[in-house]
Amino acid sequence: MEPDLNALAVFVLVAEERSFRAAADRLGVTRSAVSQTVRRLEEGMGIALVLRTTRSVSLTEAGERLFAEIAPAVADMRAAVDRTEALKGRPRGRLRLAVSSIADRFLAGPFLAAFAGKHPEVDLDITVTDDTFDIVAEGYDAGVRLGEVIEQDMIAVPVAGDERQLAVCAPSYRDRFGVPSHPADLASHACIGWRPAPGVAPYRWEFAENGKEFSVAVAPRFTTNDMALMIKLAIAGAGITFGMEESFRPAIARGDLVPILEEFCPFFAGFYLYYPGRRNLAPKLRALIEHLQQHRASPGGVVTPARPA
């Protein structure tokens, strides 16, 4: 027989509710209409699916088997309808984001302000953090991190092009103490280091030479978890510091800082907006993704291929 998809969907509701009346209420029809639909399904299949009594509804062995096999498909169809209907919904509600503290381009005021202006019914709740955690378990809609540390089961959209880390110092420091010719020489220089939290070892500075990556455990004279303070100290001539080129770019453009050891600082995949691969993407998150893509395609943006999930 040609399957009656509508009758199968009604049967699944009856099986879920174990009640013709409850299934009828969900459908907005009469109890009799539901009962007749299920009876026609049974007649067409030539087998009883439901055991009816005056006080309860249960499934026959055939009914249990049919329900187990088609319920997932019916659930998928319902979800497909919900996803389609969601496309017409306006972006609204609270959008929770966990963003790396050094994702300067994403955190730039104009980018986020422009998004808020386009979508006044979306409230942005942004946690700036360098902690590593499961954004889904913690209730975030999306996050922004370096591509190399994003879980492979996430969907990732590039925020900008490739990035690199740089060692920098003030011209005054360079003129007084000179600069290292190799990262190994950093041991004899005053360094300004970063650590994520108290009691955690300072971040090892990462370089590459002849295609091979290596790190240097500097002994910082200053250690902090605040990039802004690192930049201020470096500009003041307190020492050499290390971080994302994007963070240093304004000070370099002004001449307050100069890059050093550039030949040991390769480019790598930059920051990505990432989120779980849900089929039904909330309009508020979809709006942020579209805003990001439009921003990157604008004259001031950097266009690179999207990273595969």
Disulfide bonds with the S-S distance in Angstrom:
none
